[in-house]
Amino acid sequence: MQINVIGGGLAGSEAAWQVAKRGERVVLYESRPLKMTPAHKTSFFAELVCSNSLKSKELHHPHGILKKELEMLGSIVMESARFASLKGGKALIVDRKVFSEYITSKIEKNENIEVRREEVKEIPEGISIIATGPLTHKDFADELKNYLGENFLYFYDAVSPIISSDSLNMGKIFKGDRFGLDDSYLNAPMTEYEYKRFYEELINAEIHEPKEFEKIPYFEGCLPIEVMAKRGYETLRWGPLRPDGFEYMNFKERPYAIVQLRPENKERTMYSLVGFQTQLKIKEQERIFRMIPGLENAEFLRYGKVHRNIYINSPKLLNPDLSLKKNPDLFFAGQITGTEGYVEAAAGGIVAGINAFLRKSRGATLVFPRNTAIGALINYIVSADFENFSPMNVNLGLFEEIPKFKDKMEKRRYVAQRALKEMEKFVSENFADLKEEVKNA
Ligand SMILES: Cc1cc2nc3c(=O)[nH]c(=O)nc-3n(C[C@H](O)[C@H](O)[C@H](O)COP(=O)(O)OP(=O)(O)OC[C@H]3O[C@@H](n4cnc5c(N)ncnc54)[C@H](O)[C@@H]3O)c2cc1C
């Protein structure tokens, strides 16, 4: 029996390719052009729905490491991106038409891939990969919701920015929880003057204008911070920035407002700003959130956003090989697993594709090394706190045990070298067929 891949986006195309190149038969289901999503405009596989940038290609940048690793694993997305690349400085910019046409032609010509242009409404029998993306059609989303459980499929995300812990000025920040329950939170106190300046900038900030299909209802418990602020000068002080609960701290002067930061991983290399889900433009997030005392030099690992996005609770549902705990023959890949970004989707496609192939041919699957960019990203989505799970892009905070470096660039080089060494070892131990790819990457 063949392996089914549902969804011919970035993740599904990559997954189908990885299975087919190893000699197994694949049926790739794609609803377009018969049924389009609100964002796709063509019938091509791996269509880039918005920007034509695949982000940094510099090796000291986590996105650059991720791309290199994909190339070492013989990624069709990266092969096509190189073919379609335009001059773009530090970023890998592509001609979107050439990019998608290239992948489409490779897939359609591959003898091991049968393309079926149809909307899937039920989970198929046998080994399958679900890669239907952030705009999964409604009937299939409902099917997934029934199968996975009411509380484990989300239709929107509302995420706060994540800051690298080593960019925080701890001289201005203190540890402690409201009402003193534990000390895992960080707190940035503000004077009245600092709060006033911050508030004025926040209510006048430039906001990302969503397209019609991106407009979503706001939930009272999860309002964007700027919407909350516009309700009144005091609203944030009664909400996420309330200064009370810290009486046990014996402040010399009681803070007027307090911004809380919550750890995003066990290593505490990443902290999110509690209650700061936002639709502010990226440059506005940087400008205004750096006004918070202690965050003057904040390095943003993820920006806040509020948008339509169908994704599952991966920490609760998935194994580290991207198979479902409840049914190890069913794999998930791409944005629907809670990764964020084109190249991240392709990475999920590689992991799910290789593992679906291995499940079929050998029974056992592989977990990617923890300190490769692919392994760090997958590790995050399967082991994050499931109660606060929100989508994640690849970033430096996902890698573990980075020794202290004075120089930021040295730290980035260390992470890159370690990741590529681990990936090279992993490839040579597991994929004799990829020797050429490693050499050429
Ligand atoms: C509006 C928007 C803009 C974005 N902009 C960017 C950006 O600029 N840069 C960036 O890095 N990331 C961006 N993203 C995030 C993400 O990188 C992309 O969504 C990416 O395409 C995700 O890849 P994927 O393979 O998971 O999903 P997709 O590429 O969306 O692929 C899913 C495929 O499944 C098909 N499908 C859905 N349901 C069914 C079904 N029931 N049966 C059969 N086929 C089905 C769809 O037609 C689609 O082709 C954006 C996301 C959205 C929604």
The ligand as an SDF file (V2000), in Angstrom:
LIG
                    3D

 53 58  0  0  0  0  0  0  0  0999 V2000
   -1.7330   34.4560    4.7440 C   0  0  0  0  0  0  0  0  0  0  0  0
   -0.4380   33.8170    5.1800 C   0  0  0  0  0  0  0  0  0  0  0  0
    0.7470   34.4590    4.9040 C   0  0  0  0  0  0  0  0  0  0  0  0
    1.9700   33.8620    5.3020 C   0  0  0  0  0  0  0  0  0  0  0  0
    3.1260   34.4970    4.9950 N   0  0  0  0  0  0  0  0  0  0  0  0
    4.3200   33.9170    5.2870 C   0  0  0  0  0  0  0  0  0  0  0  0
    5.5300   34.5410    4.8820 C   0  0  0  0  0  0  0  0  0  0  0  0
    5.5360   35.6080    4.2860 O   0  0  0  0  0  0  0  0  0  0  0  0
    6.7020   33.9250    5.2060 N   0  0  0  0  0  0  0  0  0  0  0  0
    6.7340   32.7290    5.8680 C   0  0  0  0  0  0  0  0  0  0  0  0
    7.8320   32.2000    6.1170 O   0  0  0  0  0  0  0  0  0  0  0  0
    5.5810   32.1260    6.2540 N   0  0  0  0  0  0  0  0  0  0  0  0
    4.3740   32.6800    5.9850 C   0  0  0  0  0  0  0  0  0  0  0  0
    3.2070   32.0750    6.3700 N   0  0  0  0  0  0  0  0  0  0  0  0
    3.2660   30.8930    7.2350 C   0  0  0  0  0  0  0  0  0  0  0  0
    3.6430   29.5450    6.5710 C   0  0  0  0  0  0  0  0  0  0  0  0
    4.9920   29.5390    6.3240 O   0  0  0  0  0  0  0  0  0  0  0  0
    2.9050   29.2200    5.3120 C   0  0  0  0  0  0  0  0  0  0  0  0
    1.5480   29.1340    5.6380 O   0  0  0  0  0  0  0  0  0  0  0  0
    3.3810   27.8950    4.6750 C   0  0  0  0  0  0  0  0  0  0  0  0
    2.8080   27.8370    3.4080 O   0  0  0  0  0  0  0  0  0  0  0  0
    3.0420   26.6780    5.5020 C   0  0  0  0  0  0  0  0  0  0  0  0
    3.3340   25.5030    4.7840 O   0  0  0  0  0  0  0  0  0  0  0  0
    2.4050   24.2030    4.8970 P   0  0  0  0  0  0  0  0  0  0  0  0
    2.9270   23.2180    3.9420 O   0  0  0  0  0  0  0  0  0  0  0  0
    2.2730   23.8270    6.3040 O   0  0  0  0  0  0  0  0  0  0  0  0
    0.9660   24.7060    4.4270 O   0  0  0  0  0  0  0  0  0  0  0  0
    0.5240   25.2050    2.9630 P   0  0  0  0  0  0  0  0  0  0  0  0
    1.6800   25.6900    2.1990 O   0  0  0  0  0  0  0  0  0  0  0  0
   -0.6350   26.1200    3.1930 O   0  0  0  0  0  0  0  0  0  0  0  0
    0.0160   23.8630    2.2740 O   0  0  0  0  0  0  0  0  0  0  0  0
   -1.1550   23.2200    2.6460 C   0  0  0  0  0  0  0  0  0  0  0  0
   -1.8180   22.6780    1.3920 C   0  0  0  0  0  0  0  0  0  0  0  0
   -2.8790   21.8180    1.7610 O   0  0  0  0  0  0  0  0  0  0  0  0
   -3.9800   22.0200    0.8830 C   0  0  0  0  0  0  0  0  0  0  0  0
   -5.1770   21.5700    1.5920 N   0  0  0  0  0  0  0  0  0  0  0  0
   -5.7820   22.1230    2.6700 C   0  0  0  0  0  0  0  0  0  0  0  0
   -6.8190   21.3770    3.0870 N   0  0  0  0  0  0  0  0  0  0  0  0
   -6.8800   20.3140    2.2310 C   0  0  0  0  0  0  0  0  0  0  0  0
   -7.7290   19.1840    2.1420 C   0  0  0  0  0  0  0  0  0  0  0  0
   -8.7390   18.9920    2.9940 N   0  0  0  0  0  0  0  0  0  0  0  0
   -7.5210   18.2890    1.1410 N   0  0  0  0  0  0  0  0  0  0  0  0
   -6.5080   18.4650    0.2530 C   0  0  0  0  0  0  0  0  0  0  0  0
   -5.6750   19.5130    0.3010 N   0  0  0  0  0  0  0  0  0  0  0  0
   -5.8470   20.4340    1.2910 C   0  0  0  0  0  0  0  0  0  0  0  0
   -3.9110   23.5070    0.5760 C   0  0  0  0  0  0  0  0  0  0  0  0
   -4.5460   23.7880   -0.6590 O   0  0  0  0  0  0  0  0  0  0  0  0
   -2.4130   23.7610    0.5210 C   0  0  0  0  0  0  0  0  0  0  0  0
   -1.8940   23.6320   -0.7670 O   0  0  0  0  0  0  0  0  0  0  0  0
    1.9680   32.6250    5.9920 C   0  0  0  0  0  0  0  0  0  0  0  0
    0.7630   32.0070    6.2710 C   0  0  0  0  0  0  0  0  0  0  0  0
   -0.4380   32.5730    5.8660 C   0  0  0  0  0  0  0  0  0  0  0  0
   -1.7250   31.8610    6.1500 C   0  0  0  0  0  0  0  0  0  0  0  0
  1  2  1  0
  2  3  1  0
  2 52  2  0
  3  4  2  0
  4  5  1  0
  4 50  1  0
  5  6  2  0
  6  7  1  0
  6 13  1  0
  7  8  2  0
  7  9  1  0
  9 10  1  0
 10 11  2  0
 10 12  1  0
 12 13  2  0
 13 14  1  0
 14 15  1  0
 14 50  1  0
 15 16  1  0
 16 17  1  0
 16 18  1  0
 18 19  1  0
 18 20  1  0
 20 21  1  0
 20 22  1  0
 22 23  1  0
 23 24  1  0
 24 25  2  0
 24 26  1  0
 24 27  1  0
 27 28  1  0
 28 29  2  0
 28 30  1  0
 28 31  1  0
 31 32  1  0
 32 33  1  0
 33 34  1  0
 33 48  1  0
 34 35  1  0
 35 36  1  0
 35 46  1  0
 36 37  1  0
 36 45  1  0
 37 38  2  0
 38 39  1  0
 39 40  1  0
 39 45  2  0
 40 41  1  0
 40 42  2  0
 42 43  1  0
 43 44  2  0
 44 45  1  0
 46 47  1  0
 46 48  1  0
 48 49  1  0
 50 51  2  0
 51 52  1  0
 52 53  1  0
M  END
$$$$
